[in-house]
Amino acid sequence: MSLDKIIAISEKPGLYKLITQTKGGFIAESLLDGKRISANLRSNISVLSEIAIYTLNEEVPLKKVLQHIKTKENGNSTSISHKESKDKLERYFLDILPDYDEDRVYPSDIKKIIRWYNLLQKNNLLELLKDDEKTNDEEE
């Protein structure tokens, strides 16, 4: 499995693992509680592998940002909660991605990234980042 199979569904909490595609949509399993849901094709979904974060120079893929967090936290949960103050969240994110675009990356985005990282960590899915790291090393 890869980050291509992990999705966020608009107006639904957490992340979901894509199980299968159906005639009119898909079946996904919540990483929060393991419950399966069906969603139609009109649902606004985001595949984690396709999300990027704005920096002053370029857009950095979310998986690279998650890799930076994993490195900083040694594979453990984040040392900061997504419920921290705006200033603490921004300082933490500056450690992760020093040149992120503060005008286009909002505190709500930072909260979401921290929540997603912790959810992946809790479900032992950080290995998906390791697989991606191997792929990146092979390309270099």
Buried (B, 14 or more C-beta within 10 A) or exposed (E): EEBEBBBBBEEBEEBBBBBEEEEEBBBBBBBBEEEEBEBEEEBEBBBBBEBEBBBEEEEBBBBBBBBBBBEBBEEEBBEBEBEBEEEBBBEBBEEBBEEBBEEEBEBEBBBBBBBBBBBBBEBEBBEBBEEBBEEEEEEE
